Amino acid sequence: MSDRPAEEQAVAQPSVGDKVNAIIEAAETAAREIVDKARLEAHNILRMAEQDASTRITELTSEATQAKAEADQYARDMTEAADSYGTQHRRTVEEEARRLLADAEAKATEQLETAQEQADDFERNVVQRHETLQREAKMLEERKQRVLESLRDLAAQIQDALVEPVEKAPDSEELVDALDVESRR
């Protein structure tokens, strides 16, 4: 048992409460920072994914357009050459130009579909990552709540222990018995 006067113990009580409150506030602040950081990271990942997908689609569309332009140019060149060789040669060259154009369009379509599939995969990955981050943020929020409840319970127990009237213990009472709040209730 302490030999300190009651006023010294009263002064110590706000100090313990202040410390418990500071711990609770620090836990709440850390949890908010973790949640904010996770949300910001999810937002940044999603924004970067959208930018990357848009850039990739633009690049692939540009390549397809260029391939089509080259095919069109090739077809025009071939048509002009065919005119110089006569009607028979013209028919053959026009058929070849149509085939090349169809191939170029097919290739452009294939590239565009591939780009779209890649963009869709990337977007799915971003959405999955975002969902994972949300789940983690929720788990952290739940953990924060559990810690806060534990700290509040601990604060209440400390408060109860400090408010208990101090009984004069016999000289033979041990420190463990003196601190046993439950047995004195």
C-alpha positions as CSV (number, residue, x, y, z in Angstrom):
1,M,0.0,0.0,0.0
2,S,1.2,3.5,-0.7
3,D,1.9,5.9,2.1
4,R,1.2,8.9,-0.1
5,P,-1.6,11.2,1.0
6,A,-4.9,11.2,-0.8
7,E,-4.1,14.5,-2.6
8,E,-1.0,13.0,-4.2
9,Q,-3.1,10.1,-5.5
10,A,-5.7,12.5,-6.8
11,V,-3.0,14.3,-8.7
12,A,-1.8,11.0,-10.2
13,Q,-5.3,10.1,-11.4
14,P,-5.6,12.8,-14.1
15,S,-2.1,11.9,-15.2
16,V,-3.0,8.2,-15.8
17,G,-6.2,9.3,-17.5
18,D,-4.3,11.7,-19.7
19,K,-1.9,9.0,-20.7
20,V,-4.7,6.6,-21.5
21,N,-6.5,9.3,-23.5
22,A,-3.2,10.0,-25.3
23,I,-2.8,6.4,-26.2
24,I,-6.4,6.2,-27.5
25,E,-5.9,9.4,-29.5
26,A,-2.7,8.1,-31.0
27,A,-4.4,4.8,-32.0
28,E,-7.2,6.7,-33.6
29,T,-4.8,9.0,-35.5
30,A,-2.7,6.1,-36.7
31,A,-5.8,4.2,-37.8
32,R,-7.1,7.3,-39.7
33,E,-3.7,7.7,-41.3
34,I,-3.6,4.1,-42.4
35,V,-7.1,4.3,-43.9
36,D,-6.4,7.6,-45.6
37,K,-3.1,6.2,-47.0
38,A,-4.9,3.0,-48.3
39,R,-7.6,5.1,-50.0
40,L,-5.1,7.4,-51.6
41,E,-3.0,4.4,-52.8
42,A,-6.2,2.8,-54.3
43,H,-7.1,6.1,-56.0
44,N,-3.6,6.5,-57.4
45,I,-3.5,3.0,-58.7
46,L,-6.9,3.3,-60.3
47,R,-5.9,6.7,-61.9
48,M,-2.6,5.3,-63.2
49,A,-4.3,2.2,-64.6
50,E,-6.8,4.4,-66.4
51,Q,-4.0,6.5,-67.8
52,D,-2.0,3.4,-68.9
53,A,-5.0,1.8,-70.5
54,S,-5.9,5.0,-72.3
55,T,-2.3,5.5,-73.5
56,R,-2.0,1.8,-74.7
57,I,-5.3,2.0,-76.6
58,T,-4.2,5.2,-78.2
59,E,-0.9,3.7,-79.2
60,L,-2.5,0.5,-80.6
61,T,-5.2,2.5,-82.5
62,S,-2.4,4.7,-83.9
63,E,-0.5,1.7,-85.1
64,A,-3.6,0.2,-86.7
65,T,-4.4,3.5,-88.4
66,Q,-0.9,3.8,-89.7
67,A,-1.0,0.2,-91.0
68,K,-4.3,1.0,-92.7
69,A,-2.9,4.2,-94.2
70,E,0.1,2.3,-95.5
71,A,-2.2,-0.4,-96.9
72,D,-4.3,2.3,-98.6
73,Q,-1.2,4.0,-99.9
74,Y,0.1,0.6,-101.2
75,A,-3.3,0.0,-102.8
76,R,-3.2,3.3,-104.6
77,D,0.3,2.8,-105.8
78,M,-0.6,-0.6,-107.1
79,T,-3.7,0.7,-108.8
80,E,-1.6,3.3,-110.6
81,A,0.9,0.7,-111.7
82,A,-1.9,-1.6,-112.9
83,D,-3.3,1.2,-115.1
84,S,0.0,1.4,-116.9
85,Y,0.0,-2.4,-117.7
86,G,-3.5,-2.5,-119.0
87,T,-6.9,-3.8,-118.1
88,Q,-5.9,-7.4,-117.4
89,H,-3.1,-6.4,-115.0
90,R,-5.4,-3.8,-113.4
91,R,-7.9,-6.5,-112.3
92,T,-5.1,-8.6,-110.7
93,V,-3.6,-5.7,-108.9
94,E,-7.0,-4.4,-107.6
95,E,-7.7,-7.9,-106.2
96,E,-4.3,-7.9,-104.5
97,A,-5.0,-4.4,-103.1
98,R,-8.4,-5.4,-101.7
99,R,-6.8,-8.5,-100.1
100,L,-4.0,-6.4,-98.5
101,L,-6.6,-3.9,-97.3
102,A,-8.7,-6.6,-95.8
103,D,-5.6,-8.1,-94.2
104,A,-4.6,-4.7,-92.8
105,E,-8.1,-4.1,-91.5
106,A,-8.2,-7.6,-90.0
107,K,-4.8,-6.9,-88.4
108,A,-5.9,-3.5,-87.2
109,T,-9.1,-5.0,-85.7
110,E,-7.0,-7.8,-84.1
111,Q,-4.7,-5.3,-82.6
112,L,-7.6,-3.2,-81.3
113,E,-9.2,-6.2,-79.8
114,T,-5.9,-7.2,-78.2
115,A,-5.5,-3.7,-76.8
116,Q,-9.0,-3.8,-75.5
117,E,-8.5,-7.2,-73.8
118,Q,-5.3,-5.9,-72.2
119,A,-7.1,-2.8,-71.0
120,D,-9.9,-4.9,-69.6
121,D,-7.4,-7.2,-67.8
122,F,-5.6,-4.2,-66.4
123,E,-8.8,-2.7,-65.3
124,R,-9.9,-6.0,-63.6
125,N,-6.6,-6.1,-61.8
126,V,-7.0,-2.5,-60.6
127,V,-10.5,-3.2,-59.4
128,Q,-9.3,-6.4,-57.6
129,R,-6.5,-4.4,-56.0
130,H,-8.9,-1.6,-55.0
131,E,-11.3,-4.2,-53.5
132,T,-8.4,-5.8,-51.6
133,L,-7.3,-2.4,-50.3
134,Q,-10.9,-1.7,-49.2
135,R,-11.1,-5.0,-47.4
136,E,-7.7,-4.3,-45.7
137,A,-8.9,-0.8,-44.7
138,K,-12.1,-2.3,-43.2
139,M,-10.1,-4.9,-41.3
140,L,-7.8,-2.1,-40.0
141,E,-10.9,-0.1,-39.0
142,E,-12.3,-3.1,-37.1
143,R,-9.0,-3.7,-35.4
144,K,-8.9,0.0,-34.5
145,Q,-12.3,-0.3,-32.9
146,R,-11.3,-3.5,-31.0
147,V,-8.2,-1.7,-29.7
148,L,-10.2,1.4,-28.7
149,E,-12.7,-0.8,-26.9
150,S,-9.9,-2.6,-25.1
151,L,-8.2,0.7,-24.2
152,R,-11.5,2.1,-22.9
153,D,-12.1,-1.1,-20.8
154,L,-8.5,-0.8,-19.5
155,A,-9.1,2.9,-18.7
156,A,-12.3,2.0,-16.9
157,Q,-10.5,-0.6,-14.9
158,I,-7.7,1.8,-14.0
159,Q,-10.3,4.4,-13.1
160,D,-12.2,1.9,-10.9
161,A,-8.9,0.8,-9.3
162,L,-8.0,4.4,-8.6
163,V,-11.4,5.3,-7.2
164,E,-11.7,2.3,-4.8
165,P,-11.4,3.4,-1.2
166,V,-8.1,2.5,0.2
167,E,-8.5,0.1,3.2
168,K,-5.8,-0.1,5.7
169,A,-4.2,-3.4,5.0
170,P,-2.8,-5.5,7.9
171,D,0.9,-5.5,8.1
172,S,1.1,-9.1,6.9
173,E,-0.9,-8.4,3.7
174,E,1.2,-8.9,0.6
175,L,1.4,-6.5,-2.3
176,V,-0.5,-8.9,-4.6
177,D,-3.4,-9.1,-2.2
178,A,-3.5,-5.3,-1.8
179,L,-3.6,-4.8,-5.6
180,D,-6.4,-7.4,-6.1
181,V,-9.3,-5.1,-6.8
182,E,-11.7,-7.9,-7.7
183,S,-11.5,-9.6,-4.2
184,R,-12.3,-6.3,-2.5
185,R,-15.6,-5.8,-4.3
